[in-house]
Every structure is written in structure tokens, then in C-alpha cells.
Amino acid sequence: ASFQAAWCVLPARILLVLTCQKGIQMYESDGSIMVYWHALDIPEHPPAQAVFARGISAAGERFICVGLSSGMVLVFDIPHKGTNITVSEVLKEHHDAITDIAAELGQAPDGAGDLVTADDAGTLCVWSSGEEFSLLNRIPAFGWTCSSVRLWNGIIAAGYGNGQIRLYEAATGSLRAEVSAHARWIYALDLAPATGKLLSGAEDSFVHVWKLSRNPDTDDVEIEHCHAECVTDTQICGARFCDPEGNSFAVTGYDLSEIFCYSQV
Amino acid sequence: MSARPLPLLFLNLGGEMLYILDQRLRAQSIPGEKARKVMNDIITTMFNKKFMEELFKPQELYSKKALRTVYDRLAHASIMRLNQASMDKLYDLMTMAFKYQVLLCPRPKDILLVTFNHLDAIKDFICDAPGILNQVDETFRQLIEMYGCLSAGEFQLIRQTLLIFFQDMHIRVSIFLKDKVQNSNGRFVLPISGPVPWGTEVPGVIRMFNCNGDEVKRTEFTTGGNYVTPQREGSFELYGDRVLKLGTNMYSVSRPAETHTSESSKTLASSAKENIAPNPLAKEELNFLARLLGGLEIKKPGGSETGFRLNLFMTDEEEEQAALTRPEELSYKVVNIEATEEPARRAELERILGDLEVAEPCAESCGKGEDLLALMDGL
């Protein structure tokens, strides 16, 4: 049973990464060849704690990071071509299952790092990628699962199980905005890097479009609400922008065999 | 996926089953003594210690077919009989009701409150039997112990596992349609008004802070939803006000539960495929069934008690008609398992089969060939 799928765009190649119960699979971008398979350590008898991989992101131009239910993050070193993929590092900062991983989509200010990892408890970690990843900041949880996260121009956008969206400064870890965005668990966040538009989808059947920006005088982070869309009687499970400007987006939901696409007219 | 959802699935479905049986027993004017005996017998069987032990072991959810078999046995744990059509309808109602409850849980953790609602009601069904009452309380304690400290993320995983189990089921239930809780296409209505979950703020406020943490700007936005703050949180103790209505009894004698299965949803293609492909889990399911059913102590009805047949429909003719017109994709096919097992397994099965004493063979559910259930029914 498949759990998650993500395109990982690196300068040299694009890989399709899938996580499932047994392990992590990586395919060439046309899906034709599986170039790598990483098996998860599954004990013979099902433990009370579920074992799975969750959270996928390209990072730092030659890595792909995948999160695990143990809280560990596997860092895979990806060659320009071929199948010689290796685990270069295992990041061990989280104690709860990883929910999402996001790489910087714009231009990171100094000291802001280029990768964010989030977990079930709601803890966020900010990293600087490289031969050895270094932890720059640890943003403590406030009691709710952080289900999804995005990073843009040094701003972390995090969606939580209580329907809240929070914006943090990646360089310092400080809270810059708090939005009571949804009435239920937020399932998906996406960001359009050309404009700073943020998309949020939740179980309350709503999809919202927001705009992130930085005030040039005060350097304050700002967020404004642009649009609300109610996908009637649907618990949103996935939401993604279809273009870098964020003029259109696609939405999926529980029990839905269709993908709904919305565009700005 | 989570290895913890089975106890919740079993207890909640069992709870719904008891609600429906209670309503039908009264609608069909079954004498009070017989009705109470049936309810007591089923509850005793459900909460049997050995059975509960097996249930609470970490394990994955098995197919709907395998689970259905357990409820078949449970429904026949007493002097009551159900025809195939009635059993099918009972199972449809049970599963759609619990699917609705899981879907509409405000917080993932509320699935525990739904379970407690069912258990609270089950305790009320028990008549003059302190022993069974203790068993239910014991199960309550086991639930609190196993699920009490799970995080929201772990509960959400359990909830997702259950939702996948119920995916693509769109049987229309008339009591849901009447209450405008389900649409005519079988999908549940998700309200965009009412109290937000405990711990969630009413949507509409944006607060922005400067680098020192001072709030510098506050704006509002509207969505079209109409939410309010909740009054209080439900209790997770052995006794208490659960607050949440999901999982409480929605049936009464004047509100019978009917299902519509003549027009099946077009998304049943996936379940049809499941029936055609050879089932690689057959051996696992056999083990699961053997373990669970081995713990189910089905009592032989006493000499003086005469059995009766319960009908989930208004008339016998309706029941017959339902059996004839049930769409192929919705039939709960019997698990086909080869009886040519290795000797050790065979011996264990024979011992378990010997323990299961069913008073009357259930003719309708006998399949041809060597499947396990046919063997059991032949006893």
C-alpha cells in the first residue's frame, strides 16, 4: 500500500520517490526504472508502534531526505546518474514520527538554513545541508502535530492538526504569525515560489490561498488571506499549486476518485 | 499502517450491531425475556476474556470478509437466527454508521470517546448480570491503558487506517438520508458550522508578531463557514459525560433503519477486483479467524429456550426480495481457504472447530467445496 509520492528535483536529474509500508523506492522521472530500493527494518510480528517512511524532499542540490516513523531522517546521496545511491547520513534530532520535510524554495537569507523537518509532536528542526548536515534551530512543539511544512525565503510555514498555520523565521526560530485558518486537521500545505502564495487544505473541506511577504521597512513577515474554496462534503487530503505563480491548484480528498483543479480567471 | 485499530473497529461495530438488534427485537415484538437473553448472550460472547486478549494484540486489519465472519458468529451466539439477507443488511448498517462516526470525529482522539459512548450504552443493555458488567468495565480499562496516552498523530494514523478500510463504501441508509446526514449519492454531509474541536480556534483571525514577539498587526478573514467555540471537553474516564454525540444510539422503534443497495456506487470497481484476484492473505486470514473464533465461546442454547429468527426487513417477502436483488459487488463472499493445510495447523483447526458448537447449521452461508466456513457450518 502506497503512502506518499514526491518528485525530487535536483540539478542533475529528477527522481520519483515513493514511500510504502515496506520501504522507500526511487524511480527515474518517467517511472520506467526503479533505481533504488531501501527496505525498512520491519520486525516479524507487528509492533504496537507502526513502522513507515513519511516526508520526502530534495535537499542541497545532491541529496534526497526521507523521514521515518522513528523520528530519524535518512539522507541519501544521489549521483548525477545511475543507481549508486547511498545513505550518507542519518539525522537523529526528532523523537516522534516525521510528518513532513521541506527544502528552501526561494532565496535563503544568511543563517536561515535550507531544510525544515517536522514531526508528530509538532517539533520543527531547521538544517543546513551539506556533506554533513548541521542543525541550526529547533522550534519546540506547542501541543499539536505539525502535519505539513514549507520553507520560502527563510520563512517557515507550518500547518497543524488543530487547524492553525504558523509562520516562523528560519534563521532565529521565532514565531512571526499565527493564523486560525481551519476548523479541522490541516492535511496539506503548498507554496508557489514565484509569488509567495501559500495553499492550505484541511479536513474541514476548505482550501485557502494566502500570500506571504516581507515588509521591506520593518522586515516583518506578513500574511494575508486571498481566497477560500469549499469543496463540499470532502475532507481534503492533498492540495498542490499547478504553476510556480500559484494561479491554479489541484485538490484531492477522502473517498474521491477525482482530482479537482481550480484556476484563477 | 497502524497496528492498533482492530479493538476500536471491533468494539464500535459491535456496539452498532447491538443498537440495531435492540431496535429490531422491539419492532418485531420479541418477548422481553428472550430479547434480554439474546442481548446478554451476545455481549457476554463479545467481551469474553480470551477473545479480548486476542483482539488487543498488535495486528493489522484484515479484509472485510474476514471481519464479517466474526460478526456472523457473534450474531448467532444466542437463540436468535438471521437469514443471509438480514445479516447482510445488519453488516451494511453497522459499517456505514461507524464509517460516519470515524469521518466526523472532530479530533482524531475523539474516536476513543465514540468507543466509550458505545461501551456506555452496552452497559445499559446488560440485564441483571454483574459478571458481564465487570467484563465490560475491564475492557474499558484496557482501552484507557492502551490508547489513553497516544498522541494526536498516532490517533490520526489509526483514524486513517480505519478510513482506508471503509473507503469507497457508499451504501445509503434511510435514517441518515432522512436526517440529512448522508446525500443521495451515498456520501456523508460534512457540516461547515457548529462547534470547532476542543483545542481548535474558530477560523478567521491572523496575528502577526515582530522579531521581539510583540503582536504588531491583527486582521480577520471570512470563509462562509459558521463555527462557534465548544462548551467543554468530553470525559475519557471510566464514567463521565462524553459530550460528543457520535456513537450514541440513533435508532428507536419508530425510526427503523433501512438501506438501499439496488443502486450501487460506480466506485465499486475496486472491491470487485478484490474478489476476483486470488487472495494471498488467505492463510493469514485463516490464522486470524482461527485465533479470534477460538476465543469465542458460543453457548449451546438451553433445553427450554426455543430459538427465533430476526428479520431486519419489514416483511419476509422484503427479505427474500433483498436477497435476490443484492448487487454482485456488494456480496460479502465467504473466505475461500484450502483445507489442505500442514498437519500441525490442521490439528489445531480441528481442535478449534470442535470447540465451536453451533446449534443450527446456517444453510445460506454454506459454500460448496472445502472452505473452512462450510466445515464449521456442517457441525
Interface residues (C-beta under 8 A of the other chain):
Chain A: A1 Q21 H45 P46 P47 A48 Q49 A50 F52 D96 A97 T99 D119 D120 A121 G143 W144 T145 G161 N162 G163 Q164 E169 T172 S174 L175 R176 A177 E178 V179 S180 A181 H182 A183 R184 W185 D204 S205 F206 H208 T218 D219 D220 V221 E222 I223 E224 H225 A228 C230 T232 D233 T234 Q235 Y254 D255 S257
Chain B: M1 S2 A3 R4 P58 Q59 E60 L103 P106 R107 P108 S151 A152 G153 E154 Q156 L157 L163 I164 Q167 D168 H170 N183 R187 F188 V189 L190 I192 V196 P197 G199 T200 E201 V202 P203 G204 V205 I206 R207 M208 F209 N210 C211 G213 V216 K217 T219 F221 T222 T223 G224 G225 Y227 T267
